[in-house]
Amino acid sequence: MERTYTEGLVSVIMPIYNAEKYLAETLNSIFSQDYKDIEIVLVDDCSKDNSANIIMEHQKEHPQIVYYLQEKNMGAGAARNKALELAKGQYVAFLDSDDIWLPDKINRQIELMKKTGSPFSYTAIEMMDENGETIKGKRKIKETCDYKYLLHNTIIATSSVVIDRTVLGDFRMPLRRGGQDYATWLMLLRGGAVACGINETLVRYRVASGSLSSNKFKSIKQVWEIQTQDEKINKFSAFFHVMCFGFNALKKYLF
């Protein structure tokens, strides 16, 4: 049966796992949004820290929080999929539990999506360290992105994405060990939709110390697997895409 969604409602999709260090700050960045028609769907992947108590304290003042505890630890992809199942909104917005939104993020994206007719939007980000200090300023983005462009470029940060489900449907993330977000964006754009971007920093993305280089090498391997296995792209074309992807990723992180 086809799902119906609450018009105008933005459902924030957030997996939770041992998130106590930054969770309150991340939640406060949602509460501070200019756009107020928001529900927050938190799926706890069996945290062993104080995350559940922090969430319950915030629920007392913010009834728009929906909390769900997984029966067992299943990973961020499965947690996001459960949150997508529970979410009621026309729009879904992804946010990781240690990242931060600027106050006008959601409002700006909804306005842009209505203006352009695009069912998918994203923004530029800046990177911060574990203490909230900026370590890399705005990562420039292209203001439109289609399937072909995404095959060879790293451009869409998960915590920046807003999607209109009345257009793109009741989707789920592919359950892969890594790269579920990239595989999802390809899946959603495969049919010809064009994503629209805001080339301004509206998200602060937290990076664990020493993780940049190792994550980039790992992501290149994931891109190869997603393109050859999920997207069924021939290996010659995928090799070219991956080389371009790696170069563009390196350029954005280092220059």
N, C-alpha and C positions, 0 to 999 in steps of 0.2 A: 504494500500500500504506500502511495506517495505521501511523503511527510509534508506537513504544513509548518510554517515558521512564523514567529511573532514579528510583524513588520517593523522595521527600524531598530529592533533590538540587536545589540552587539553582544555576543557570547564570547567571553575571554577564555581561551583554552590553555590551561596551565597544568603540566605534570609536576608532581611534588615528590621529591625524594631527598631526605635529609637536608632540607632547605632552610633550617632555622636561622642561619647567619644573615641572610639577606631578605627573607620572605616578607617581613613587615615593611621594609623599604619598597619592595616591588609592589606589594598590595597598595601602599599609599600612593604610588604613581598612577594606579588605576583609579582610585578614589578621587584623585586630583584632576581627572580628565574634564575638559570643558563639555564634552558630550556625556550626557548623564544616563541615557537609556542603555544601561549595561548590566549584564549578569556575569558573575565570575565563577567558572566551573573548574574546581580544583580536584584533581584525582591523585590521591596519595598512593604511591607505589610501595606501601609498607615501610614508611620511614621509621628509623630507629631513634630519632632525636625528638626534639620538642615541637616539630612542625605542626602536628595535629592540635596541640594546645594553643599555639599562636593563632591558628585558623579559627578555632572555636571562640577565642577572645574577640577576634575581629567580627565574627558573625553576630555578636550581641548588638553591635552598632550598625552592621552592614548586612541586612537580610538578603541582599542580592547575591551573597556567596552561596554556592552549591558545593557541598563537600561529599566526596565519595572515596571510600577506602577499598583498594583492591584486595582480593582474597590472598593473593601472593604477588611477589615481586615479578613483574613481567616486562619492565623496560619502559622508556619514555614514549616509544611509538604506540604501544598498547594502551598506555595511560592517556595519551592524546586521543586515541580512537574511542575510548570509553567516554571521554569528555565530549567528543563530537556527538556521540549517541545521546548523551544527556542534555546537550545544549538545545535551547529553544529558539535562538535568535536567527533572524534572516541573515545576519552577518556573523562570521566567526573570525576572531582575532587571536593570533598565537602570541604567547608571551612566556619566556622561560623564567624560572623562579628567582633568578639572580640578575635579570636585566631590568632596565628602567625606561618608562615612557615619559616623554615630555608632555606637558598638560594639553596641548592642542593637537596631539597626534591623531586620535581617532576622528575628531571633528574634521580635520583637514582631509583625511582619507575618504570619509563618507561623502564630503562635498565634491571631491575630485571624481569619485566613482559615479556619482549622479550626473556630473557635468559631462563626463566622457562616455558614459554607458559601459564602462569596463567593469567586469565582475570580480576583478583581482587587483589589489593595490599593494604597494610596498614603499619603503622610504630609505633614505640614507641613514647610516649609523655612525657613531663614533665608538672607539674602544676605551674601556677603563680597566684598571687593575683591581685586585681584590679589595683595595682600600678606597675605591671610587675615584682614584686619580686618573685623569685622561692620559692614555699612552699613545693614542693614534687618533688624530682629528678626523673630520668627515671623510668617509669613503664615498667618493663620487659615484653616482649611479646614472644609468641611462633612463630617460623618463618614459620609455615604452620598452616592453620586453615580450617577444613572442617565443614560440617553441624553438624555432631555428636559432635564435640568438642565445637562448638559455643552454643549448647543447654545448656551447664553447665558451661560456662566460659565467663566472661566479658573481652574482649580482643581488640575489634576494636573500636577505637575512630573515630567519624564521620569526623573530620577535617583532618584525616590522610588517608582517603580512595581515591583510584583511581580505576576506573572501565573501562574496554574495552567493549564498546557497540556493536562492530562488532561480539563479541562472546556471550555476555549475553543479547543482545537485547535492545529494546527501553522500558525500565522499568519505573515504577512510584512507589513512596513510598505509602504504605498503609496509608490512612488518619485516624489515631488514635489520641486520645488526648495526648498520650505520647508514647515513645518508637518506633516512626516510623523508626528510623535508625536501631535498632536491628531487627525489623520485616522485614526490607528490606534486611539486610545481610542474614537472614535465607532464605528468598524467593529466593535470588540469588544463594545461595549455595545448596539449596534443590535438585537440579538436578544432583549434583555430582561434581561441580566445587570445586577446592581447592584454597583458597586464600593464597598468599605469603606475608610474613612480613619482615620488616627491623628492627632488634632489636637495633635501635639507635634512639636517640631523634631527630626527624626532625620536630616536632610540639610542640609549646608552647600553652597549653590549659589554658584559663583563668577561674578561679573559683570565684564566688561571695562569700564574707565573710559569714561564717556560713551555707553554703549550702550543704556541703559534706554529713553529716549524713542524713539529710532529703531527699536529692536526692537519696541516696542509698536505703532507705526504700521504696521510691516511685517506684524506678526502679525494685525492686524485685516483687512488685505487678504487674507491667507492664509485666515482663517476664512471670509470671503465666498466665496472660490473653492472651498474644501473643501465648504461647505454646498450651494452651487448646483451644483457639478460632480460631486463624489464622492457626496454624499448625495441629490442630485436634489431638493433642497428648493426650493419656489417662491420667487421673488425677494422677494415681499412679506414672507413669513415670515422669510426669511434676513436681510432688512434689519433687521427687529425684533430678531432674535437677535444680529446684529452690533452694534447699538446698545447692547444690554444687555451684551454681551461687553466692548465697549470701555469702558463705564462701570465695570463691575466690575473690569476690569484696572487702570484708572487709579486706582480707589479703593484697591486692594491695594498698588500701588506707591507711592502718594503719601501715604496717610493711615495 
